[in-house]
Amino acid sequence: MTLSYRPFGLCDGRQAGLWYLPARWRYTTRLWRTVKYEEVYLKDYTTVREARQSHGEYFTFYNHERLHQALSYQTPAAVYH
């Protein structure tokens, strides 16, 4: 079986992994999966404003406090700033 690039949205209906996505989409997909499991699914937002504020706080935590295995257990802020 030869693996080739498939444009997003042109899947044939089979269960597909992330192998067909360009690399930048894989990272974005992984980021949002992390956000959902560590933030969204754990909270019960009552308003959109509350959700936006909570997400902002989470991204501050994610970039400045949360250690990332792919970055040798450093924060993105420490690595990229």
N, C-alpha and C positions, 0 to 999 in steps of 0.2 A: 504494500500500500504506500503510495507516495503522498506525503503531506504537502499541501500547497496553500497559498494565501486565499482566503475567501473573503470578499468584501462583507462588511457587517450588514446584516439584513438579508443576505442571500443564502441563508442556511437552508438545507433541504429537509428540515424538520427532525432530523436525528439529534439525539443528545450530543451536543458538541462541547468540548472543553474550551479553554482559553487559547489553545494553540493557534487558532486561525485569526486572532486579533493582533493588530500591530502592537508593538511593545508599549507605546504610551497609553493605549487603551487598557492593557493588562494592569498597569500600575494604577490607573484611575479606578478600574473595577475593584481591585484589591483594597484601595483606600476606602471606597464607599462601603465595601463589605465590612471593613473594620469599624467605620463610623456607625453603621447600623447595629452591629453586635455590641459595641462598647458604649454607645450613647442612645441611639433612637429606641431600640427594643427595651431598654431598661427604664425609660421615663414615660410618664403619661402627661403629655403637653395639653394644656387647655386652650391655648391661643397660638396663632402663628408667630406673634411677637415673642412669646415665651420660647418657642422652638428655635427661632432664629438666634435669640440671645444665648440659649443653651449650646447651640452648635458653635457659635463664636467662641464661647468659653472652652468647648471641647477642642477646637482646632488650636487654640492657644496652648492648652495642655499637650496636645499631640505634637506640636512643633517645638515646645520649649521644655517639657518635663518628661514625656514618655520616651523610654529608651527603645531603640529600634535595632533588632538583631542584624539586619542588612547593613547597618552603619556601625558595626562593631560596638553595639550597645552604647551608642551616643545619641544625642538628640539631633534632629535635623538643623536646629538653630546653631548648635555647636559646630556642625560639619560644614554648613553652607554659608555661615556669616563670619 
